[in-house]
Amino acid sequence: MAKEIENPCTALCQLSGDLCVSCGRSKDDIRKWKRMKRPEKMAAVQRATARLKGLKKR
């Protein structure tokens, strides 16, 4: 079986609108995480990583 995708949660939730500025996930991604399949989790982690990089550039 394929390795499980690790939850990117940092346990320091800081929501700004629809986005957690600690882990980079949207509220929707956070809410659906446990029900997501592996490809969905991989995509959510990639989106979160891109969002965090965008926040650091500001």
N, C-alpha and C positions, 0 to 999 in steps of 0.2 A: 504494500500500500504506500502511496506517495506521502511524503512528509507533510504534516499539517502546517498551514500558513499561520505564523505567529501574529497575534493581535497587536497592532501598533500602539495600543493605548498606553499612555505614560502614567495613568492614574492622577494626572494633574489637570483635569478637565477645565478648560477656559473657553467657553463658547462666546464667539463674536458673530452675531447673526446666525447663519446656518453652518458655521465652521468652528471646529475645535482648533484653537491656535496652538495647542500642545502636541496633538498627534496629526493634525492636518485633515482628519476625516470630516465629512459632512454629517449633519444630524441623521440623515437618511442612512448613510453607511454605518454609523454607530448603532442605530436601531436595528438594522437588518443583519449585522455581523454574524450572529450565531446561526442564522438560517442560510447564509450564503454558502455556495459550493466553492471549491478550491479556485476555479478560474475567476469567479466574482471577487473573491478575497484578494487574489493577486492584482486584479484591476483596481480595487479600492486602495490597496497599499501603494500602487504606482501613482494614482491620483493624489493621495495624501502626501507622498514624497514631493511631487511637483508643486503642490500648494505651499508646503513648508519652504521650499526653495524660493518661491515667489514672495513669501512673507519676509524672508531674510534679506531680500534685495531692497526692500522699502526703507 
